[in-house]
């Protein structure tokens, strides 16, 4: 739970946050806990701080940042993230220097800065360019690139495509994921699905499926039982290895499949299609009711995406 979730009035929270952050800053006045923190970053970069001090500064700066933002102050995360990343990198460099004496902690401090901010902001290119501008030393570009990409990928897995700048919006129900086509997040499956799909019954023969393929030109169909509940999918690639065309569809299908729900987004449907390597998703009423109400295909999603682009960029 953070301070904003508490039912206290804003003023007491501001007072508590300000007093706590001020107290932490008074304990380490020369290390940049208050403000941007350039003094502490310089000391860390030049290897002038012992490892135990760096550990303490990382914890204290994190705590001060959390208290400042959560209590209601208009505090930022950009400068604190640079500070924390620099301290992490310098700590790693100092530890490594025990084993490899010629290691320069400054390089690791810059790499840590790049990795940490790239991770929380999901902006690796921005950080690579910033390191080059700060140092005026292009020999730092390769380690900055490696550390930025590593931080970006690690945080992408942990934050599932979110960043520190989008998490607050997502808590309010506004779904914004970095690196994903936002257009598909705003469109629901029910708006793009085919409501009267071609389907086959589990009691139909495989030869009937072949006839449907030739007649409709479709390469995949949902399979339903007598109550129109989806029990699988069948397509051209399934028929390649079928033992007999007289075999019933329900006896033949056995591969795992995914379904979509009308309330899901086109992005969620697209991810299911890719994960299960399907060209078609049966759309069912709900997780509790498996009755077929439509289908959505990769082609439907591609057309939706490009129409969305046209609406944004073409007047």
Secondary structure, 3 states (H helix, E strand, C coil): CCHHHCCCCHHHHHHHHHHHHHHHHHHCHHHCCCCCCHHHHHHHHCCCCCHHHHHHHHHHHHHHHHHHHHCCCCCCCHHHHHHHHHHHHHHHHHHHHHHCCCCCHHHHHHHHHHHHHHHHHCCHHHHHHHHHHHHCCHHHHHHHHHHHHHHHHHHHHHHCCCCCCCHHHHHCCCCCCCCCCHHHHCCEHHHHCECCCCEEECCCEHHHHHHHHHHHCCCEEEEECCCCEEEEEEEHHHHCCCCCCCCEHHHHCCCCCCEEECCCEHHHHHHHHHHCCCCEEEEECCCCCCEEEEEEEHHHHHHHHHHHHHHHHCC
